Amino acid sequence: MSRNQLYIPVLLFCLSGLFWIKFNLPNAAGDTHNITVCPIKKVTGFPCPSCGSTRAAVAFVEGDIKKSFFENPLGAFLASFLLLGPPWIVWDYLSGHSTFMFWYTRAEKFIRRRSVSVILIGMMVAIWIWNIIKGL
């Protein structure tokens, strides 16, 4: 994979994610859009492992870390990635470096380890159970 094949989609993903978070931030009256886009929840009525990630990311951006982790622990990770990714990629482009690509490939190699994958899958199942229990 070339640098551009990674950087352009990740940058577009991050910018669209930041737009989505901005769209879901409360306005001056405290109202939010609260649009449910989860097809699993719409069809089954049960939340998926990532349900609550938008609320968690919004809480994280607003500085409410406790609420962020209560909504969905994935949200803090997601918000951090969305906030740090674009400046990092732009810096790489301007400086001619490939540090984001380097760390992406290292992270991908780490996640592909069987032991790490099993732990991450277990964490996703735990988050899913947490989301179902919260929703009851």
C-alpha positions as CSV (number, residue, x, y, z in Angstrom):
1,M,0.0,0.0,0.0
2,S,1.4,3.4,-0.9
3,R,1.3,6.4,1.4
4,N,-1.4,8.1,-0.7
5,Q,-3.5,4.9,-0.7
6,L,-3.6,5.1,3.1
7,Y,-3.5,8.9,3.8
8,I,-6.3,10.1,1.5
9,P,-9.0,7.6,2.7
10,V,-7.9,8.0,6.4
11,L,-8.0,11.8,6.0
12,L,-11.4,11.7,4.4
13,F,-12.6,9.3,7.1
14,C,-11.3,11.6,9.9
15,L,-12.8,14.7,8.4
16,S,-16.2,13.1,7.8
17,G,-16.1,11.8,11.4
18,L,-15.2,15.2,12.8
19,F,-18.1,16.7,10.8
20,W,-20.4,14.0,12.2
21,I,-19.3,14.8,15.8
22,K,-19.7,18.6,15.1
23,F,-23.2,17.8,13.7
24,N,-24.0,15.9,16.9
25,L,-22.7,18.5,19.4
26,P,-25.4,20.2,21.4
27,N,-26.5,23.6,20.0
28,A,-26.9,26.7,22.2
29,A,-30.3,25.4,23.4
30,G,-28.8,22.1,24.4
31,D,-30.5,20.1,21.6
32,T,-28.8,17.4,19.7
33,H,-29.7,15.7,16.5
34,N,-29.5,12.1,18.0
35,I,-29.9,10.3,14.7
36,T,-29.7,6.6,14.9
37,V,-27.8,5.2,11.9
38,C,-27.0,1.8,13.3
39,P,-28.6,-0.8,11.0
40,I,-28.3,-3.5,13.6
41,K,-30.2,-1.5,16.2
42,K,-32.8,-0.4,13.7
43,V,-33.5,-4.0,12.6
44,T,-33.1,-6.0,15.8
45,G,-33.7,-3.4,18.5
46,F,-30.4,-4.4,20.1
47,P,-27.3,-2.2,20.1
48,C,-24.2,-3.2,18.3
49,P,-20.7,-3.0,19.9
50,S,-20.1,0.5,18.5
51,C,-23.5,1.9,19.5
52,G,-23.0,5.0,21.6
53,S,-19.6,5.8,19.9
54,T,-20.9,9.1,18.6
55,R,-22.3,10.1,22.1
56,A,-19.0,8.9,23.6
57,A,-16.9,10.9,21.1
58,V,-19.0,14.0,21.7
59,A,-18.6,13.7,25.4
60,F,-14.8,13.2,25.0
61,V,-14.5,16.3,22.8
62,E,-16.5,18.2,25.4
63,G,-14.1,17.0,28.1
64,D,-16.4,14.6,29.9
65,I,-14.2,11.6,29.9
66,K,-16.2,9.6,32.5
67,K,-19.4,10.0,30.4
68,S,-17.4,9.1,27.3
69,F,-16.3,5.8,28.7
70,F,-19.8,5.1,30.1
71,E,-21.4,5.6,26.7
72,N,-18.8,3.4,24.9
73,P,-15.1,3.0,25.6
74,L,-14.5,2.9,21.8
75,G,-15.6,6.6,21.6
76,A,-12.5,8.0,23.3
77,F,-10.2,6.0,21.0
78,L,-12.3,7.1,18.0
79,A,-12.3,10.8,19.0
80,S,-8.5,10.7,19.7
81,F,-7.9,9.3,16.3
82,L,-10.2,11.7,14.6
83,L,-8.6,14.7,16.3
84,L,-4.9,13.6,15.9
85,G,-5.1,11.9,12.5
86,P,-5.6,14.9,10.2
87,P,-2.8,17.1,11.6
88,W,-0.4,14.2,11.7
89,I,-1.2,13.3,8.0
90,V,-0.9,17.0,6.9
91,W,2.4,17.3,8.8
92,D,3.7,14.2,7.0
93,Y,2.7,15.6,3.6
94,L,4.3,19.0,4.3
95,S,7.5,17.5,5.8
96,G,7.8,14.7,3.3
97,H,7.9,12.1,6.1
98,S,5.9,8.9,6.5
99,T,5.5,8.6,10.2
100,F,1.8,7.9,10.1
101,M,2.4,5.2,7.6
102,F,5.1,3.7,9.8
103,W,2.9,3.6,12.9
104,Y,-0.1,2.4,11.0
105,T,1.9,-0.6,9.6
106,R,3.3,-1.3,13.1
107,A,-0.2,-1.2,14.7
108,E,-1.6,-3.4,11.9
109,K,1.2,-6.0,12.5
110,F,0.6,-5.9,16.2
111,I,-3.2,-6.4,15.9
112,R,-2.6,-9.4,13.5
113,R,-1.0,-11.3,16.3
114,R,-3.3,-14.1,17.4
115,S,-3.1,-13.3,21.1
116,V,-3.8,-9.6,20.5
117,S,-6.7,-10.4,18.2
118,V,-8.3,-12.7,20.7
119,I,-8.0,-10.0,23.4
120,L,-9.5,-7.3,21.2
121,I,-12.4,-9.6,20.1
122,G,-13.0,-10.4,23.8
123,M,-13.1,-6.6,24.5
124,M,-15.6,-6.1,21.7
125,V,-17.8,-8.8,23.0
126,A,-17.6,-7.2,26.5
127,I,-18.5,-3.8,25.1
128,W,-21.4,-5.4,23.2
129,I,-22.7,-7.0,26.4
130,W,-22.3,-3.7,28.2
131,N,-24.3,-1.9,25.5
132,I,-27.1,-4.5,25.7
133,I,-27.3,-4.3,29.5
134,K,-27.3,-0.5,29.4
135,G,-30.1,-0.5,26.8
136,L,-32.4,-2.7,29.0
